[in-house]
Amino acid sequence: MIDDLDRTVEELLRRELSSGLVGQVAISFAAPDSEFPPASVTLPAVDLFLYDVRENRELRSSEWIYDRLDDGTATKRRSPVRIDCSYLITAWSSESSTTRALDEHRLLSEVMKVLLRHPTIPDVLLQGNLRGQEPPLPSSTLQPGRLQSVAEFWQALGGKPKAALNYTVTIGISADRSVDTELPVAAKTLRLGDVKEATR
């Protein structure tokens, strides 16, 4: 499921960034440590490092979802668990550039504009098991991240601090299996006749 989100965000950037930029920039999900970029990535690059995955308790639901089957029976399953997936996004310029900081800030700005345009990820871009999820996948950009200390984060990775965006997408994950059940009673009808007729 998380890999589907990676591919979804990559597809969003590839479709929304300018054609000239997309052709020049690699998209990576590697850790932005002292070894970046990995051998598979050619600079310049945008790196989306997934650094935090946790349940969104505010969106927790205890309701059951019922699916009616063709034979008149039904199955039920718990509502999906809503999960916040947080990325730290950094831009990496070509090593041959003489204006590396400016290039990185320009690239990061273009990425930021794309993400801000979409408070929810468009259905057409959803990959794999994310297709058809309801409600639509909300995202937030430029909100406070889950990192308690950005300085300690960079120190732990052994890399040099860089300008970065925090980007969080909330996805639904179904952890339960469906079980056979009876359909819940949606409505009851109570018919009242004439009292005199009822006593005859």
N, C-alpha and C positions, 0 to 999 in steps of 0.2 A: 504493500500500500504506500509506504513512504517513497519507494523508488518510483511509483507512479506520480507522486507529487514532484519529485525531482524532474522527471521528464515533462511534466505539465508546466512548471516554471521555466524550464529551458525553452519549451515551445512558445511560451508567452514572449520571452525576450527575442527569440529569433523572428517572430512575426512582427513585433512592434518596434524594434530598433530599426534605424534607417538601413536601407539595403547596403550602402557603402560601408557602414560600421559592422554589420553582421558578417560580411565577407572577410573582414580583417581580424575579428575578435573571437578567441576561443572561450568556451564556457566550461568551467570546472566546478567540481564539488569536493575537491581535496582540501585538507587542512592547510590554512595559510601560514605554515610554519617556516622555519629557516631553510627547509629543503624545497620550498615552492619556487618554481613550478615543477611538477613531476615530469618525467620524460615524455609522457603522452600529451602534454600541453605546450603549445607554442605561444609565446607572448606576442602581442598584448592579449590579456584575458580578463574575464569577469569570473570571480570565484564566489560560489554560494556555499558556504560552510554551514551545515546543519549542526548547531551546537546545543540545541535543547529541544526535548520532546516531552510533553506532559499533558495530563488531562485538564481540560477546561471545565472546572467544576460549576461555573456559572451556567453553563449550557447543559448540565447533566439532566437527564430525563428518566423517570421511572416508568413511563408508559410502555405498553406492549404494542407491537405492530402486528396486525392480523392480515394474513394473505389468504383470500378465498380461492379454493381449488375448483377445477372443473366438475368434480364429482359431488359438489355441494359441501364438502368438508373444508376444514381450514387448518392452517398452521399459524403459530405465533412465535415471535422472537422479540427480544428486548430491543429498545431503541439503540442506535449506534452510540458508542462512546465518542464524545467530541474531543479531539486531540489538537493541541497547539504545537505546530512545528515552526521553530524559530531559526532563521538563517542569519548569519553575519556575511554581508556582501562587501567584497573589496574589489578594487580595480588594479590591474597590474599592467604597466606600460612596457613597451619594448625596451630591452636593455641597451639598444643602440640610440635611443632617444636622448636628446640633450635637454629636454624639458619634461622629465619623467613625472614630476609632481603635477604639473599643469595637465599633461595628458591623462593622468589617472583621475584627476578631479573632473575633467570634461567627460570622461567615460562614465564615471560614477553618477554624474548629473543626468546623463541620458538614460541610464538604468533607472534612476529615481523617478524620472518623468513617466516612464512606462508603468512602473508599479503604482504610482499615485493615480494613474488614469483608471485603475481597476480595483475598486474597493471589494469586489467579488471577482473571482476568476471566471471568465466567460465559459459557458458549457462547451462550446465548440473546441476549446483547447484542452479539455480534461482528458487524461490518458488512463488506460487500464481500468482498474476498479473504482476510479473516481468518477467515471461517467455515470450520470443519472443520480448523483447524490443530492438529497434534499435535506435541509435547505441549501442554497448555493454556498460555495466555499468562500467565507469572508477572509479578507486579508487586511493587514495593517502595516503601514510603512512609516518610519520616522517616530515610532512610539518607543518608550523606554524598553530596553531589552532585558533579558533575564540574567545578564552578566552582572554579578555583584561588583566586580572591579575589572574594568577594561584593561588597566595597566597589568594586573595580575594575569589576565587572560593571555596577553601578548608575551609576558615573561614566561608563562608556562609553555607556550608554543616555541619559545626560543627565537621568535621573529621580531622584527622592528615594528613598532606601532604604525598603523595606517588609518587613513580616513575610511570609515565603514558605515554601511546602512544596516539597520535592523529590520528584518522583514519576517512577519509571522502569518502563517496560513492555518486556518482551522479546518481539519478534515474529520470525517466520521468513520469509525472503524467498528464493524460488527464482530463482536467477540463470541456471541452465542450461536448455537445451532438452532434451527427451527424445530419446533415440536408440534405434534398433532394436537388439535384442540377443537372445541366447539366455538362457533361464532358467538361473540358477545351479543347480548340482547340490546339492540339499539333503541327500541321503542316498544311500549306496551299500549294496547288499545283496550279501553274499558267501555263496554256498551251498556247503556242504561235504557231499559224499556219503560213503558207505562206501568205504574205500580198496580193498577187495577188488572191489567192483562196478566201480570206475573202471579196474581193470587187466584186466578180462575182455575 
